[in-house]
């Protein structure tokens, strides 16, 4: 997303009159009363924007000191959850709708999926006949479909018992590696959402119609 992110963290980029994180907060249901935000790059800007409470939701910040992937970002929150506690995960650069989040929360465990124009840049999902996710390949070299997982999922604290694995190409510790372990041991429902821009370059912002 360069050059836009040279001075602003990606979650605070503006689309229309709001930041990406504002859209995520607006999509959360009322029963979500606490939000944990993992911060790192330009963390002070995010903390200044939201403070300790935002739109009626208490906010807690967790600092990811080593920015080496979304998997390690989630593991930074490990000590904040009780055994078996269920929670919603949302990437700070994806904007699920209120309906998509509600649909995810209707299942014990779920993962939002959506078609994409660039499957090599996402996580390709395979599904069981009864609509559960079997496996996800992050940034596949030869994708067999355009159906990709999005950045919204419902899991429980069992996910903290797994260790992320480095991606074989870039070495990042993606949350996908944790989720693949989670879906192997839990029935995770695929929830189908709308296609969205990839949010990988400044031109993608222009494609959002909100």
C-alpha positions as CSV (number, residue, x, y, z in Angstrom):
1,X,0.0,0.0,0.0
2,X,3.0,2.3,-0.5
3,X,3.4,5.2,-0.6
4,X,0.2,5.7,1.6
5,X,1.6,3.7,4.5
6,X,4.9,5.7,4.8
7,X,3.2,8.0,7.3
8,X,0.0,6.2,8.3
9,X,-0.6,2.6,9.4
10,X,-2.7,0.6,7.0
11,X,-5.7,0.3,9.4
12,X,-6.0,4.1,9.6
13,X,-6.1,4.6,5.8
14,X,-9.3,6.5,4.9
15,X,-11.9,5.2,2.5
16,X,-14.5,8.0,2.1
17,X,-14.8,9.8,5.4
18,X,-13.7,7.0,7.7
19,X,-10.7,4.8,8.5
20,X,-10.6,1.1,7.8
21,X,-10.8,0.4,11.5
22,X,-13.8,2.7,11.8
23,X,-15.7,0.5,9.3
24,X,-14.7,-2.6,11.3
25,X,-16.0,-1.1,14.5
26,X,-19.2,-0.1,12.9
27,X,-19.8,-3.7,11.7
28,X,-19.4,-5.2,15.2
29,X,-22.6,-6.2,16.9
30,X,-23.7,-4.6,20.1
31,X,-22.9,-7.6,22.2
32,X,-19.2,-7.2,21.5
33,X,-18.2,-5.0,24.4
34,X,-14.4,-5.3,24.4
35,X,-11.9,-5.1,21.5
36,X,-8.3,-6.0,21.6
37,X,-6.1,-4.3,19.0
38,X,-2.7,-5.6,18.2
39,X,-0.5,-2.7,17.3
40,X,3.1,-2.3,16.1
41,X,3.8,0.0,13.1
42,X,2.9,3.6,14.0
43,X,1.0,2.2,17.1
44,X,0.7,5.7,18.7
45,X,-1.5,6.9,15.9
46,X,-4.0,4.0,16.4
47,X,-4.0,4.5,20.2
48,X,-4.5,8.2,19.7
49,X,-7.4,7.7,17.3
50,X,-9.3,5.3,19.4
51,X,-8.3,5.9,23.0
52,X,-9.4,3.5,25.7
53,X,-13.0,3.3,24.6
54,X,-14.6,3.8,21.2
55,X,-18.3,3.7,20.2
56,X,-19.2,2.1,23.5
57,X,-16.6,-0.7,23.4
58,X,-13.6,-0.9,25.8
59,X,-10.3,-1.1,24.0
60,X,-7.2,-2.9,25.1
61,X,-3.9,-2.6,23.2
62,X,-1.3,-5.4,22.7
63,X,2.1,-4.5,21.2
64,X,3.6,-6.8,18.6
65,X,7.3,-6.0,18.9
66,X,8.5,-8.2,16.1
67,X,6.4,-7.6,13.0
68,X,6.8,-11.0,11.4
69,X,3.2,-12.0,10.6
70,X,-0.5,-12.3,11.6
71,X,0.0,-15.6,13.4
72,X,2.4,-14.2,15.9
73,X,0.2,-11.1,16.2
74,X,-2.6,-13.3,17.5
75,X,-0.3,-15.2,19.8
76,X,0.5,-11.9,21.5
77,X,-3.1,-12.0,22.9
78,X,-2.7,-15.5,24.4
79,X,-2.8,-14.5,28.1
80,X,-6.0,-12.4,27.7
81,X,-8.4,-15.3,27.1
82,X,-9.8,-18.1,29.3
83,X,-9.5,-21.8,28.4
84,X,-12.2,-22.5,25.8
85,X,-13.2,-18.9,25.4
86,X,-14.7,-18.1,22.0
87,X,-13.9,-14.9,20.2
88,X,-14.0,-13.1,16.8
89,X,-10.8,-12.3,14.9
90,X,-10.8,-9.5,12.3
91,X,-7.8,-8.4,10.3
92,X,-7.1,-4.6,10.4
93,X,-7.0,-4.4,6.6
94,X,-10.3,-6.1,5.8
95,X,-13.8,-4.6,6.0
96,X,-16.4,-7.2,6.7
97,X,-20.0,-6.0,6.7
98,X,-22.3,-6.2,9.7
99,X,-24.2,-9.0,8.1
100,X,-21.0,-11.0,7.3
101,X,-19.9,-10.7,10.9
102,X,-23.3,-11.7,12.2
103,X,-23.4,-14.7,9.8
104,X,-20.0,-15.8,11.2
105,X,-21.2,-15.5,14.8
106,X,-24.2,-17.7,14.0
107,X,-21.8,-20.7,14.0
108,X,-19.7,-22.0,16.8
109,X,-16.6,-21.6,14.7
110,X,-16.4,-20.0,11.2
111,X,-14.3,-18.4,8.6
112,X,-15.5,-15.8,6.2
113,X,-14.8,-16.7,2.5
114,X,-15.1,-14.6,-0.7
115,X,-14.2,-14.9,-4.4
116,X,-11.2,-12.9,-5.4
117,X,-9.7,-11.7,-8.7
118,X,-6.2,-12.4,-7.4
119,X,-6.1,-15.9,-5.7
120,X,-2.3,-16.0,-5.7
121,X,-2.3,-13.1,-3.1
122,X,-4.8,-14.7,-0.7
123,X,-5.5,-17.9,1.1
124,X,-7.1,-20.6,-1.1
125,X,-9.7,-22.6,0.7
126,X,-10.9,-26.2,0.2
127,X,-14.3,-27.3,1.6
128,X,-16.0,-30.5,2.7
129,X,-19.3,-31.5,1.2
130,X,-21.2,-30.2,4.3
131,X,-19.7,-26.7,4.1
132,X,-16.8,-26.9,6.5
133,X,-13.2,-25.7,5.7
134,X,-10.7,-28.5,5.3
135,X,-7.5,-26.6,4.5
136,X,-6.2,-23.2,3.4
137,X,-3.1,-22.6,1.3
138,X,-1.6,-19.1,1.8
139,X,-0.5,-17.4,-1.4
140,X,-0.7,-20.6,-3.6
141,X,1.6,-20.8,-6.6
142,X,-1.1,-22.6,-8.7
143,X,-4.5,-21.9,-7.3
144,X,-7.3,-24.2,-8.4
145,X,-10.1,-21.8,-7.6
146,X,-10.8,-18.1,-6.9
147,X,-12.4,-18.8,-3.5
148,X,-10.3,-17.3,-0.8
149,X,-10.6,-16.9,3.0
150,X,-11.1,-13.3,4.2
151,X,-9.8,-11.8,7.4
152,X,-12.7,-12.6,9.7
153,X,-13.1,-15.8,11.7
154,X,-14.6,-17.1,14.9
155,X,-12.4,-19.4,17.0
156,X,-11.7,-20.2,20.6
157,X,-8.6,-20.1,22.8
158,X,-7.6,-23.6,21.6
159,X,-5.8,-21.8,18.8
160,X,-3.2,-20.6,21.2
161,X,-2.0,-24.1,21.7
162,X,-0.6,-24.2,18.2
163,X,2.7,-22.7,16.8
164,X,2.7,-20.9,13.5
165,X,4.9,-22.1,10.7
166,X,7.0,-19.8,8.5
167,X,5.7,-19.4,4.9
168,X,8.2,-21.3,2.6
169,X,8.6,-18.3,0.3
170,X,8.7,-15.2,2.5
171,X,9.2,-16.6,6.0
172,X,6.2,-14.8,7.5
173,X,4.2,-16.5,10.2
174,X,0.7,-16.2,8.8
175,X,-2.4,-16.9,10.9
176,X,-3.3,-19.4,8.2
177,X,-0.8,-21.9,9.6
178,X,-2.5,-21.7,13.0
179,X,-6.0,-21.9,11.5
180,X,-5.1,-25.0,9.5
181,X,-4.3,-26.7,12.8
182,X,-7.5,-25.4,14.3
183,X,-9.7,-26.6,11.4
184,X,-8.1,-30.0,11.6
185,X,-9.4,-30.3,15.2
186,X,-12.7,-28.2,15.0
187,X,-15.6,-28.0,12.6
188,X,-15.1,-24.5,11.1
189,X,-18.0,-23.4,8.9
190,X,-17.3,-21.6,5.7
191,X,-19.4,-18.4,5.6
192,X,-19.7,-16.9,2.1
193,X,-19.4,-13.2,1.7
194,X,-19.2,-10.7,-1.1
195,X,-16.2,-10.2,-3.3
196,X,-14.0,-7.3,-2.1
197,X,-10.9,-5.4,-3.5
198,X,-7.6,-6.9,-2.4
199,X,-6.5,-3.7,-0.6
200,X,-2.9,-4.3,-1.8
201,X,-2.3,-1.0,-3.5
202,X,-3.6,2.6,-3.5
203,X,-5.7,1.8,-6.6
204,X,-7.6,-0.8,-4.7
205,X,-9.0,1.9,-2.4
206,X,-10.8,3.5,-5.3
207,X,-12.7,0.3,-5.9
208,X,-14.5,0.3,-2.6
209,X,-18.1,1.4,-2.9
210,X,-19.4,2.1,0.6
